[in-house]
Amino acid sequence: MKKKTLPYENIITLKKNNQMEHVYDVELTYHNNLLHYSSVECHFVLYPYSRNITSKNITFCPFEEYVKDIQSNQRSAYQEITSQFNKLFGILLGVIIVSIFYFFHPASFLSVESLLSLLGAYFIGKELWDDIENFLISISSSLRIRYQPGYYSYKLVRNSTLAAYSRLAKKNRYGKVMLLPEKIDFIEQSNSQTLRLFFKKDSYKDKSEDILHIISIHIDPEIEEELESKGYMFGVKLTFNRKFLGIMHSDDYFQSFNKNKKGCLNAQGNWCPDSVFFRHSLLFGRIRMYLSCSIFDNTALMKHE
């Protein structure tokens, strides 16, 4: 296999906003080579080291706002992704029950009992699938081939004309073209925030600017000085995907700011300064196979301004 190289240096920038205090912007440097990928994923995690700072003091805008709108049953640019696997499994179980009646009890094939059995199998199958799925996720979590949970919880709602106006408004608001992801997920824990963004090629293929705005991080004014003095972990995972014959080929790149020092964790969990961790995997449906990993020394996936 040909050795992978880091495709882009300093493609992610974390910078303090010049016009707005207590706001940090995360930007992506656009390259035409991004068009070689079917999709790009950006994952961010911010973990303050001060015990006086919690996730309530930090806001990932605008996507945290979208998620909170959805959770409070308000209209949003995104909607919740509902899994269909449980319904499919319920239908499959129902078909099996119907087949049993047909082959072994043809006289009662169209009876009330067979119809009730069909409905019962469907609803039981829907409930049973959740347990099966959790079992598959748990048993494969440490294997090279894993059954992974749904990675994103929300998808973009496409609104032709109004979406175009919204894109223009976002450009005027942030001063740069803003990438609007196809799917998102936001995880708020007691001391950290995690944001996952999935961009299809259509999200960035027509961009004419070199710098694209991704998110803004709003910090409560009263804790900003302590955040800077005590430090934080700002982790980035960039994934470049190519899809071929239904199989997704994914190249993951990891790097973090650890108290403003760049580096990554290797496969053994050891900190490697000024390095980027690389991982290659294949994804078919919900099954992911991890093939290889390596470390790129003396290189930078991101920068701090």
Salt bridges, closest charged atoms under 4 A:
GLU21 OE1 - HIS22 NE2 3.46
ASP25 OD1 - HIS213 NE2 3.40
GLU27 OE2 - LYS176 NZ 3.28
GLU41 OE1 - HIS43 NE2 3.70
GLU64 OE2 - LYS68 NZ 2.85
GLU133 OE2 - ARG286 NH2 2.67
GLU182 OE1 - ARG158 NH2 2.27
ASP185 OD2 - ARG196 NH1 3.73
GLU188 OE2 - LYS56 NZ 3.59
ASP202 OD1 - LYS205 NZ 3.35
GLU209 OE2 - LYS171 NZ 3.27
GLU224 OE2 - LYS16 NZ 2.71
GLU224 OE1 - HIS22 ND1 2.30
GLU226 OE2 - LYS230 NZ 3.80
ASP251 OD2 - LYS4 NZ 3.57
ASP251 OD1 - HIS280 ND1 2.74
ASP252 OD2 - ARG279 NH2 3.18
GLU305 OE1 - LYS15 NZ 3.85
GLU305 OE2 - LYS303 NZ 3.50
